[in-house]
Each structure stands twice: as structure tokens, then as C-alpha cells.
Amino acid sequence: MNTTAPLLLGNTFPLSLMRRRVIVEQVSVEELRAAAAQRPVRSFWGHASTLAAAEEVLGFPAAPRTDRLALTLSENELPVLDGEEFTEAWVLSPRVAHGHRPAPGAETPPAAITGWSALHLTWI
């Protein structure tokens, strides 16, 4: 883990952008918080409805600098956000009651969140 590069954070990561080997590890929310405490955070958080709840759990702002800024891939097939290339990404996803699915076009309401899951993705 590079402790000087910005930390890339989102609520999910698109599998279509995984074009080379990626190690995906389940981590604790505490590990995510500790990693983010050491460096600047670059967010691609995509769901406004869960943002405030995520920020409460994380203890720091997680809003993207630009609304709905999309991830792209570099020539090295690494994720790029707002011109910055990353070799890792962190994902914080809400856990909801089994079988919960928002209505079409709707997002998960904060009241439906029962906990949080964190992942650390590292590109090889």
C-alpha cells in the first residue's frame, strides 16, 4: 500500500474496469479509516442517499469533488479519477436486510442500512 498517494474511495467498483489482475481483500471499516487518516481521499461515491451515513461511519468527508465524475482507465489499465491514476481502491458498501432492493430508479434509503462492508482492491 502506498501511504503517500491519495486514497481512491467509492461505494462500489465497476467490474468492467478490471482489465488486469486485481487482489480483492475484505477489510474492516477501521482499516479503511486508518488508511484514509494518512493521506488525502479522492472519492467517486455514486449514491447521494447513502453519503451522509457513510461519512458518519468513516468520520471524514467522502463526497466527490465533482458530481458523478466517472472512473476511466489509463493506458496501463489502472483506474483514473479526475486525471489521477491509482493502483488501489477502497470500497465501502452498505449492508441491507436480506432481500432488500430499492424500487427501480431509487437508491437505498439510510434507514435500510444495517451495517457496512469494506474492500481493498490492489492492482498487480
Salt bridges, closest charged atoms under 4 A:
GLU25 OE1 - HIS120 ND1 3.90
ASP82 OD2 - ARG65 NH2 3.48
GLU84 OE2 - ARG42 NE 2.71
GLU84 OE2 - ARG65 NH2 3.20
GLU88 OE2 - ARG39 NH2 2.72
GLU88 OE1 - HIS120 NE2 2.37
